[in-house]
Structures are given as C-alpha cells and as structure tokens.
Amino acid sequence: MKKPVKYSYDKTSDVLYLSVGVPKPANTEVKKYGIMVRRDTITSDIVGVTIIDFRYQVQHDVPIPDYLGKLSMPPEIIDVIKKLSSDPSQLNK
C-alpha cells in the first residue's frame, strides 16, 4: 500500500522537503545532487527526502528521479518528484 507523501517547498532557499507517512525519528544520510535521505531509526525505511537547489537542478536537467531510483527510494516519492520536475508550478501550491 502506498503511503501519502507530503511536500513543502522553500522558494527563497530553493529546497524541497518530502516526507512519507507519519513523522518519526530518523537518521539523515547526505547523498550527491544536494539530496539528504532520512531513514527510520528502527527499520531503516526511507521516511523523507530533502533536495537542495531543487528548481535549479530541474532547470539544468539533473537526473534526480533516476538517481533516487538507484537508492531504493519508495516509488511514491519518485512519483511526486517526477510530477514536480515536469511541472515546477506545482511547487507554489
């Protein structure tokens, strides 16, 4: 069952925040492309992602969804990122 993905975007800092399900304690891993992955401290499941310079990276064709797929990212997070990458106007909603 897919869990709901919530997101918020800080336009001033160009940072996209995504979370899956209910907020819970997590450890953060810093990856390339300004991506930080949050993993549940007990299960190691991915519970959130932060992407720095998101709009800039989209405008410069950085392959964020492809990279996240290699990290075993939940498909619901990749779906939201693909949607936001193809239509950045969604970031302002």
C-alpha positions in Angstrom: 0.0 0.0 0.0 1.3 3.4 -1.0 1.8 5.9 1.9 0.9 9.5 1.4 3.8 11.8 0.5 3.7 15.3 1.9 5.9 18.0 0.5 6.8 21.6 1.1 9.0 23.9 -0.9 11.0 26.8 0.4 11.2 29.2 -2.6 13.7 31.5 -1.1 16.2 28.8 -0.4 15.2 26.5 -3.3 14.8 23.5 -1.0 12.2 20.7 -1.5 11.1 18.7 1.6 9.3 15.4 1.2 8.0 13.0 3.9 6.3 9.7 3.8 3.6 8.8 6.3 3.6 10.0 9.9 6.7 11.9 11.0 9.1 9.7 13.1 12.7 9.8 14.4 15.1 9.4 11.5 18.8 9.4 10.7 20.0 11.6 7.8 22.3 10.5 5.0 23.9 13.1 2.7 24.0 12.0 -0.9 25.0 13.7 -4.2 22.9 16.3 -6.0 22.2 18.1 -2.7 20.0 15.2 -1.6 19.5 14.2 2.0 17.7 11.0 2.8 16.0 10.4 6.1 15.7 6.8 7.3 13.6 5.4 10.2 15.9 4.8 13.1 14.4 1.3 13.7 13.5 -0.1 10.3 15.9 1.9 8.1 13.0 2.6 5.7 13.2 5.8 3.9 10.8 8.3 5.5 11.8 11.5 3.9 14.0 13.4 1.4 15.3 16.9 1.3 16.6 18.2 -2.0 18.7 21.4 -2.0 18.6 23.6 -5.2 15.6 21.6 -6.5 14.3 24.1 -9.1 17.9 24.9 -10.2 18.6 21.2 -10.7 15.4 20.7 -12.6 16.2 23.6 -14.9 19.6 22.1 -15.6 18.4 18.6 -16.3 19.9 16.9 -13.3 18.6 13.3 -13.3 17.2 13.4 -9.8 14.4 10.8 -10.2 16.8 8.3 -11.9 19.4 8.8 -9.1 16.7 8.3 -6.4 15.6 5.1 -8.1 19.1 3.8 -7.5 18.8 4.5 -3.8 15.7 2.2 -3.5 13.5 5.2 -2.9 9.8 4.5 -2.3 8.0 4.8 -5.7 5.5 7.3 -4.2 8.4 9.7 -3.5 9.8 9.3 -7.0 6.3 9.9 -8.5 5.9 13.2 -6.6 9.4 14.3 -7.7 8.7 13.4 -11.3 5.5 15.4 -11.1 7.2 18.4 -9.6 10.1 18.2 -12.1 7.8 18.1 -15.1 5.6 20.9 -13.7 7.5 23.2 -11.3 4.5 25.5 -11.0 3.2 22.8 -8.6 5.9 23.9 -6.1 4.0 27.1 -5.3 0.7 25.3 -4.3 
